């Protein structure tokens, strides 16, 4: 299909800097450059003309910062500024064939989870610009100088959902090959391609020589036309002037010919003189790009993973059969999910499956929250796991990178509902070889279903390398005869259809003893049959060992470096380090000293002879009080207080188990709802309060940070919380605290409210209607005691 | 602008954040601090932005008496921003979700480190100015004294800190990445000291540990 933007007849010439030119024309510091299209149209038109005369085929409008955020209070609307800018470009281009690119830079605010800007709000801000630009007659939309891949995604989606214009996307990288937010070149390439961008490029930050290796990587990682708009070299730290003259710039850019770039231009420090050199240099030159080698990529912004045999998908974020995960999902406890994510990443998972399906929760909203929160703590790409299209779309929208969708099956209605989502959001997709009639027993029939899934995916516009097939592991205890057919099907799908394969490995051992043994043996056999992506528990050492061994045998792990890094220095019988030998530690001492393992052991021992409630009131609470007092007096450090709390938590878990054994529910006191208010992302104080309250035996519902008032009201009333704790660190977010309190009161929620935060004072707390001012975490526990005990 | 990391973390300062200035450091806290320093040296990507603006053009950024007093006699302002980068924010979120004791230590260590980076940048700029025969005041940050933190978005924009260092301000004037500092110094052709605001107008006067210890920063 011919590209909508750049045909291959020649290397197209873009333009150069706008900002540099406006500064030369007298733009003052702090002045909004975009407004000049309205106030100084002759200057802006003149700059475009100068680039056209220099040989540019594409000119970018003076709209880099023309969004609702940056233009707020400037006296002009987005539509006015954008329309004026497109008119300036059109006027300059009159009588030429030049195309007009609607230039869109970053919004100037970070999206969640790095900042507080919600994804949909970012989309809306971009849509406003795109709609105005399209209406004014721009020929394409050009996102540039982006550093956050999620913002690029918001932009591309906004453009596609607003108009039919082609879309160009360009990010700015440092010499490290990453953007400021850590995005990798390959992640950008595969994500933008998946989202349907028409061309990708790199601009700003560096000169042509420094950007060249990054452009080379971009070319290798996608099929799209690639463009480059480097700066005029590097700036002098003292003067800020760029070090390349037009002729030097041309010499460095000439090297780009061998990469087969589709278009070239300049960024900061370049001028029409530079573009004239470029136009001459590339005249009569057609791009010769090396053939693209399709690869099965999945990625987060920070990590791009090429799927290889033995790429581990961690299975632990899934409530099926996991009591604690179910509890966490019901309470909206993100920390538990995040703990599971971090643990699996540390154990060696390369992709994490995320399944938050529980009938009694809003699964779509939970998927959206979970994806954002998990991507805030791990760099691993995710596999979004649900059969519901609305849940998948909720996750797909906010996912930063290119995820896997798990799953579709061979049923036409399922394919029709889910494949268009995978196409729109550029996800890889897992197809299960089953349909409404069930799983075929025979390998041949499963392969036939895989073929149908592949055909439907290709029909939907999803490339073959993004289709992964799950031939479905059957349980050896129930369907022993069919287990081997799964492996035969894996081999055929891999060899005959040329598709990547997925299997949920642990299913094989249901109902049999010593499951890890069976799982590990099945995993090794499946890998030998061509399994690419085992979905498994990476925390199971024998299974990770099998994967790492497989990578050694298949020479993926060159020189066994990864294997040696993981196991070097270990002996065959690992020394038990979990239980420290020696005399058992007294429970009170264990809590005071913050010794987690010993506290659990001591609690278990003590519970053999002591009543659980007596242990809590007689030992645990006094121990915590003692540490709390020491902290208040300034004789112990904050981390010691928290270590004691963590040790007490382990003891409390033992107490809870003991109480439940007596046939009584080990229900905690509470609940208490805590949140850091809207607009504030400093949640350390709230997090400390949460830990301390939990350790005094209260159930805490943590709503996280940047929480809107309505969410607090909803949670407090739904859970019947008698106490709500709010934190805010900034003078600018105190009003949000007041609004939250007012909203709670207006909704008639029957609760007390405690507030805390660095800039709060007791007087201010009273003024905004709080019931308690708590200066620290210990204080919050005292308040809780007043209310619940 | 890519910035180097200092030779080592200022452990005494990090311990002060943790509420233990001058106390004997228990081994458990010491070990957490070692772990935090190692993680910061792995995850931090320090960047900075600097811009010199003549004093007569600065007025849109200024408000209140304190910053005016600080800049008295100066003919130029030096805007600075420095950050540890987004990787540290991610490490902090990870720590807070899995081990709060470590989380608070990492937070304290990161706050200390970004302060060290600001000190180093300021010192370097002072040397640079001195080579021109000029003098520089100390740093004064938005939100300190009666200089409202609401100047933060404009301050960041003037510095082009997004493009230069990846630093942005949220709508409620929180800097992202979280471990970032912006500050303004005054410059003149004669020795200038600047004037710190003192506790009277400080938003942190009720909770500040330095003030509690009787060592306020403005003395």
Interface residues (C-beta under 8 A of the other chain):
Chain A: X28 X29 X30 X69 X70 X106 X108 X109 X110 X113 X114 X115 X116 X117 X145 X147 X172 X174 X176 X179 X180 X181 X182 X204 X237 X238 X334 X335 X338 X339 X342 X343 X376 X377 X378 X379 X593 X594 X631 X634 X635 X636 X637 X638 X639 X640 X642 X643 X645 X646 X679 X680 X681 X682 X683 X684 X687 X688 X691 X730 X731 X732 X733 X736 X758 X759 X760 X761 X775
Chain B: X1 X2 X15 X18 X19 X20 X23 X25 X26 X28 X29 X32 X45 X47 X51 X53 X57 X60 X61 X85 X86 X87 X89 X90 X93 X94 X96 X97 X98 X99 X100 X101 X102 X103 X104 X105 X107 X128 X143 X149 X150 X153 X154 X157 X158 X162 X163 X165 X166 X168 X169 X170 X171 X172 X173 X174 X176 X177 X178 X203 X204 X206 X207
